[in-house]
Amino acid sequence: MNSKIKKTLQYILPAALSVLLLWVLFTKVDFRETLSIISHGVDYWWILAAMGISVFSHIFRAMRWRIQLEALHVNTTLMELSCSVFGCYALNLVLPRLGELWRCTFVSRRSRAPFTTVMGSMVADRLSDTLAVLALTLLTFVVASGALAAFMAKYPVGEGILRFLYSPVLWAVVVAAVVAVWLLFRMFRNTKAVRKIKQWCGEMWKGFAVVVTMPGKWKFLLLTLAIWGCYFVQLYVAMFAFDFTRDLCSQPGLADGLLPCLVAFVLSSIGMAVPSNGGLGPWNIAIMFGFAIYGVPDVQGAAFSILQWSGQTAMLIVLGIFTAIWIAYTSKRQLQKP
């Protein structure tokens, strides 16, 4: 029963969070006006172009992951890795983080490699994304500090977060938790369960640490830049679909035209860390927040975020269907081999 409750909550809580945030979103804007903006005056060719660019980001991610797996002597094809990434993001629309689990399971079975080793390489893949977001966040606070400071002065939304991060209670709990885990592992180090956990952690670490020792580290870095470059460009391209965001891109000077997109991009990337179905809710609110810094009303920001999120979601569904068909076809061919 506990297992059933846990599984039910894994599905319900992210969906409930998405619904709650969407409710918050539409209590701030007029939904009819939002739909009117989407229905009139949108150049959908830019949205289609952004959808196309997103496909390249997934392929670059597969190429980057392949470097790690080859260093671990895990042999797989680029097509298998690309489909694993397509399927991962499609499944995350149903349940957050389910896609990562399926992605590692699929690759480990196709390549006959240990699941924990593949999982460790995927953790390193995600850590690379985290470091990229942190670097972009720092860059944004440097180059857009004036606009951010003016907005925060009017809407001090970050004050509570900063108080939480600097709270002695938070860090006391973190230290206590680390000490408690260390003591448990120390006291029960000879038990079967702890030995199994240590073995699992060792295999995970092997897959994770290969980033430091593997050949092709510069190629890995270049592909990381390519992935995040695609993410940024697809958002920037989508901004030309609406008059109000096109005006932001057309500000004098290249930097001035890129800054609104950079701020919205970084905030939306942080929003994707919130467990929800495909980022629905947190991503939309983050985009609205970013554009509001540059004077875009909430109803227009909501229209942009809804259309852009819908376009990317439609592309993920198409890629997910393609992946399912490809896996079924290739699995059948493998069974037919003598």
C-alpha positions as CSV (number, residue, x, y, z in Angstrom):
1,M,0.0,0.0,0.0
2,N,2.8,2.4,0.9
3,S,4.4,1.7,-2.5
4,K,1.2,2.5,-4.3
5,I,0.7,5.7,-2.3
6,K,4.3,6.7,-3.1
7,K,3.8,6.1,-6.9
8,T,0.5,7.9,-6.8
9,L,2.1,10.9,-5.1
10,Q,4.9,10.9,-7.7
11,Y,2.3,11.5,-10.4
12,I,-0.1,13.7,-8.5
13,L,2.3,16.2,-6.8
14,P,4.1,17.5,-10.0
15,A,0.7,17.8,-11.8
16,A,-0.8,19.5,-8.7
17,L,2.1,22.0,-8.6
18,S,1.7,22.8,-12.3
19,V,-2.0,23.4,-11.8
20,L,-1.4,25.6,-8.8
21,L,1.2,27.7,-10.6
22,L,-1.0,28.0,-13.6
23,W,-3.8,29.1,-11.3
24,V,-1.5,31.8,-9.9
25,L,-0.5,32.7,-13.4
26,F,-4.1,33.3,-14.6
27,T,-5.2,35.1,-11.5
28,K,-2.7,37.8,-12.6
29,V,-3.8,38.0,-16.2
30,D,-6.9,38.1,-18.3
31,F,-7.1,34.7,-20.0
32,R,-9.3,35.9,-22.8
33,E,-6.9,38.7,-23.6
34,T,-4.1,36.3,-23.5
35,L,-5.8,34.0,-26.1
36,S,-6.6,37.1,-28.2
37,I,-2.9,38.0,-28.3
38,I,-2.0,34.4,-29.3
39,S,-4.8,34.3,-32.0
40,H,-3.9,37.6,-33.7
41,G,-0.6,39.2,-34.8
42,V,1.7,36.2,-34.2
43,D,4.2,35.2,-36.8
44,Y,4.1,31.4,-36.3
45,W,7.1,30.8,-38.7
46,W,9.4,32.0,-35.9
47,I,7.8,29.6,-33.5
48,L,8.3,26.7,-36.0
49,A,12.0,27.8,-36.4
50,A,12.4,27.7,-32.6
51,M,10.9,24.2,-32.6
52,G,13.4,23.1,-35.2
53,I,16.4,24.5,-33.3
54,S,15.4,22.6,-30.2
55,V,15.9,19.3,-32.1
56,F,19.6,20.2,-32.6
57,S,20.0,20.8,-28.9
58,H,18.9,17.2,-28.2
59,I,21.3,15.8,-30.8
60,F,24.2,17.8,-29.4
61,R,23.3,16.4,-26.0
62,A,23.4,12.9,-27.4
63,M,26.8,13.6,-29.0
64,R,28.2,15.0,-25.7
65,W,26.9,12.0,-23.7
66,R,28.5,9.6,-26.2
67,I,32.0,11.0,-25.3
68,Q,31.4,10.0,-21.7
69,L,30.1,6.6,-22.5
70,E,32.9,5.8,-24.9
71,A,35.4,6.7,-22.2
72,L,33.6,4.1,-20.0
73,H,33.8,1.5,-22.8
74,V,30.0,1.6,-23.3
75,N,29.4,1.1,-27.0
76,T,26.3,2.6,-28.5
77,T,25.2,4.4,-31.6
78,L,24.4,8.1,-31.9
79,M,21.0,7.2,-33.1
80,E,20.3,5.2,-30.0
81,L,21.6,8.0,-27.8
82,S,19.6,10.7,-29.7
83,C,16.4,8.6,-29.3
84,S,17.1,8.1,-25.6
85,V,17.3,11.9,-25.2
86,F,14.1,12.4,-27.3
87,G,12.3,9.8,-25.2
88,C,13.6,11.2,-22.0
89,Y,12.2,14.7,-22.5
90,A,8.9,13.3,-23.8
91,L,8.5,11.1,-20.7
92,N,9.3,14.0,-18.5
93,L,6.1,15.6,-19.8
94,V,4.2,12.8,-18.0
95,L,6.3,12.6,-14.8
96,P,9.4,14.7,-13.9
97,R,12.6,12.7,-13.8
98,L,11.0,9.6,-15.2
99,G,12.7,10.3,-18.5
100,E,16.2,10.2,-16.9
101,L,15.5,6.8,-15.4
102,W,14.2,5.4,-18.7
103,R,17.0,7.0,-20.6
104,C,19.7,5.2,-18.6
105,T,17.7,1.9,-18.6
106,F,17.3,2.0,-22.4
107,V,21.0,2.7,-23.0
108,S,22.3,0.1,-20.5
109,R,20.1,-2.6,-22.0
110,R,21.1,-1.7,-25.6
111,S,24.8,-1.5,-24.8
112,R,24.7,-4.3,-22.2
113,A,26.5,-2.0,-19.7
114,P,25.9,-1.7,-15.9
115,F,23.0,0.6,-15.2
116,T,24.8,2.4,-12.4
117,T,27.7,3.3,-14.7
118,V,25.4,4.7,-17.3
119,M,23.4,6.5,-14.5
120,G,26.7,8.0,-13.2
121,S,27.5,9.4,-16.6
122,M,24.0,10.9,-16.8
123,V,24.5,12.6,-13.4
124,A,27.7,14.2,-14.8
125,D,25.7,15.2,-17.8
126,R,23.1,17.0,-15.6
127,L,25.8,18.5,-13.4
128,S,27.3,20.1,-16.5
129,D,23.9,21.7,-17.1
130,T,23.8,22.9,-13.5
131,L,27.3,24.5,-13.9
132,A,26.2,26.1,-17.2
133,V,23.1,27.7,-15.5
134,L,25.2,29.0,-12.6
135,A,27.7,30.5,-15.1
136,L,24.9,32.1,-17.1
137,T,23.3,33.4,-13.9
138,L,26.5,35.1,-12.8
139,L,26.9,36.6,-16.2
140,T,23.3,37.9,-16.1
141,F,23.8,39.5,-12.8
142,V,26.9,41.3,-14.1
143,V,25.6,42.5,-17.4
144,A,22.0,43.2,-16.4
145,S,22.5,44.3,-12.8
146,G,20.9,47.7,-13.4
147,A,17.6,46.3,-14.7
148,L,17.5,43.5,-12.0
149,A,18.2,45.9,-9.2
150,A,15.5,48.3,-10.3
151,F,13.0,45.5,-10.5
152,M,14.0,44.0,-7.2
153,A,13.6,47.4,-5.5
154,K,10.0,47.4,-6.7
155,Y,9.3,43.7,-6.2
156,P,11.6,42.3,-3.5
157,V,10.9,38.7,-4.3
158,G,14.4,37.5,-3.7
159,E,14.6,38.8,-0.2
160,G,12.9,35.7,1.4
161,I,15.1,33.4,-0.6
162,L,18.3,35.1,0.6
163,R,17.1,35.0,4.2
164,F,16.5,31.3,3.8
165,L,19.9,30.7,2.3
166,Y,21.7,32.7,5.0
167,S,19.6,31.1,7.9
168,P,21.8,29.4,10.5
169,V,19.0,26.8,11.1
170,L,19.3,25.7,7.4
171,W,23.0,25.1,7.6
172,A,22.7,23.4,11.0
173,V,20.2,20.9,9.6
174,V,22.5,20.3,6.6
175,V,25.5,19.6,8.8
176,A,23.5,17.4,11.2
177,A,22.1,15.4,8.2
178,V,25.7,14.8,6.8
179,V,27.0,13.7,10.2
180,A,24.0,11.4,10.8
181,V,24.5,9.7,7.4
182,W,28.3,9.3,8.1
183,L,27.6,7.7,11.5
184,L,25.1,5.3,10.1
185,F,27.5,4.2,7.4
186,R,30.3,3.9,10.0
187,M,28.3,1.9,12.5
188,F,26.7,-0.5,10.0
189,R,29.6,-0.7,7.5
190,N,29.8,-4.5,7.6
191,T,26.1,-5.1,6.8
192,K,25.0,-6.3,3.4
193,A,22.9,-3.3,2.7
194,V,25.7,-0.8,3.3
195,R,28.2,-2.8,1.2
196,K,25.6,-2.8,-1.6
197,I,25.1,0.9,-1.3
198,K,28.9,1.5,-1.4
199,Q,29.2,-0.7,-4.5
200,W,26.4,1.2,-6.2
201,C,28.0,4.5,-5.2
202,G,31.3,3.4,-6.5
203,E,29.9,2.5,-9.9
204,M,28.0,5.8,-10.0
205,W,31.2,7.7,-9.2
206,K,33.0,5.8,-12.0
207,G,30.5,7.1,-14.5
208,F,30.5,10.5,-13.0
209,A,34.3,11.0,-12.6
210,V,35.1,10.0,-16.2
211,V,34.5,13.6,-17.2
212,V,37.8,14.6,-15.6
213,T,39.9,11.8,-17.2
214,M,38.2,11.1,-20.5
215,P,39.7,12.1,-23.9
216,G,37.8,14.7,-25.8
217,K,37.2,17.1,-22.9
218,W,37.4,20.1,-25.2
219,K,34.9,18.6,-27.5
220,F,32.7,18.0,-24.5
221,L,33.0,21.7,-23.5
222,L,32.2,22.8,-27.1
223,L,29.1,20.6,-27.2
224,T,28.0,22.0,-23.9
225,L,28.2,25.5,-25.4
226,A,26.4,24.2,-28.5
227,I,23.5,22.8,-26.3
228,W,23.0,26.0,-24.3
229,G,23.6,28.1,-27.4
230,C,20.6,26.3,-29.0
231,Y,18.5,26.8,-25.9
232,F,19.2,30.5,-26.0
233,V,18.8,31.0,-29.7
234,Q,15.5,29.2,-29.8
235,L,14.1,31.5,-27.2
236,Y,15.6,34.6,-29.0
237,V,14.1,33.4,-32.3
238,A,10.7,32.9,-30.7
239,M,10.8,36.5,-29.5
240,F,10.4,37.7,-33.1
241,A,7.0,36.1,-33.3
242,F,5.4,38.8,-31.2
243,D,5.5,42.6,-31.7
244,F,6.2,43.4,-28.0
245,T,9.1,40.9,-27.7
246,R,10.4,41.9,-31.2
247,D,10.7,45.4,-29.9
248,L,12.9,44.2,-27.1
249,C,15.2,42.5,-29.6
250,S,15.4,45.7,-31.7
251,Q,16.8,47.9,-29.0
252,P,19.9,50.0,-30.1
253,G,23.1,48.0,-29.8
254,L,23.5,44.2,-30.0
255,A,24.0,43.8,-26.2
256,D,20.8,45.8,-25.4
257,G,18.8,43.6,-27.8
258,L,20.2,40.4,-26.3
259,L,19.8,41.3,-22.6
260,P,16.0,40.8,-22.2
261,C,16.3,37.4,-23.8
262,L,19.3,36.5,-21.6
263,V,17.5,37.5,-18.4
264,A,14.3,35.6,-19.3
265,F,16.4,32.6,-20.5
266,V,18.3,32.3,-17.2
267,L,15.2,32.7,-15.0
268,S,13.4,30.1,-17.1
269,S,16.3,27.7,-16.9
270,I,16.3,28.0,-13.1
271,G,12.5,27.5,-13.2
272,M,13.0,24.2,-15.0
273,A,14.6,22.8,-11.8
274,V,11.1,22.9,-10.1
275,P,9.5,19.4,-10.5
276,S,6.5,19.9,-12.7
277,N,5.2,18.4,-15.9
278,G,7.6,19.6,-18.6
279,G,8.2,22.9,-16.8
280,L,4.6,23.9,-17.1
281,G,3.9,26.6,-14.6
282,P,7.4,27.4,-13.3
283,W,8.8,28.0,-16.7
284,N,5.9,30.3,-17.8
285,I,6.1,32.4,-14.6
286,A,9.8,32.7,-14.9
287,I,9.5,34.0,-18.5
288,M,6.8,36.5,-17.4
289,F,9.1,37.6,-14.6
290,G,12.0,38.1,-17.0
291,F,10.1,40.1,-19.5
292,A,8.4,42.2,-16.8
293,I,11.8,43.5,-15.8
294,Y,11.9,45.2,-19.2
295,G,8.3,46.5,-19.0
296,V,6.3,43.8,-20.8
297,P,2.9,43.5,-19.1
298,D,2.0,40.1,-17.5
299,V,-0.8,39.4,-20.1
300,Q,1.7,39.7,-23.0
301,G,4.4,37.7,-21.1
302,A,1.8,35.0,-20.4
303,A,0.8,34.9,-24.1
304,F,4.5,34.4,-25.2
305,S,5.2,31.8,-22.5
306,I,2.1,29.7,-23.3
307,L,2.7,29.7,-27.1
308,Q,6.4,29.0,-26.8
309,W,5.9,26.3,-24.2
310,S,3.2,24.7,-26.4
311,G,5.4,24.7,-29.4
312,Q,8.3,23.0,-27.6
313,T,5.9,20.5,-26.0
314,A,4.4,19.7,-29.4
315,M,7.9,19.0,-30.8
316,L,8.8,16.8,-27.8
317,I,5.6,14.8,-28.4
318,V,6.5,14.3,-32.1
319,L,10.0,13.2,-31.1
320,G,8.6,10.9,-28.5
321,I,6.3,9.2,-31.0
322,F,9.2,8.9,-33.5
323,T,11.3,7.3,-30.7
324,A,8.6,4.8,-29.9
325,I,8.3,3.8,-33.6
326,W,12.1,3.5,-34.0
327,I,12.6,1.4,-30.9
328,A,9.8,-0.9,-31.9
329,Y,11.2,-1.3,-35.4
330,T,14.8,-1.9,-34.3
331,S,13.8,-4.2,-31.5
332,K,11.9,-6.4,-34.0
333,R,14.9,-6.5,-36.3
334,Q,17.2,-7.5,-33.4
335,L,14.8,-10.4,-32.6
336,Q,14.8,-11.5,-36.2
337,K,18.6,-11.8,-36.3
338,P,19.9,-15.5,-36.3
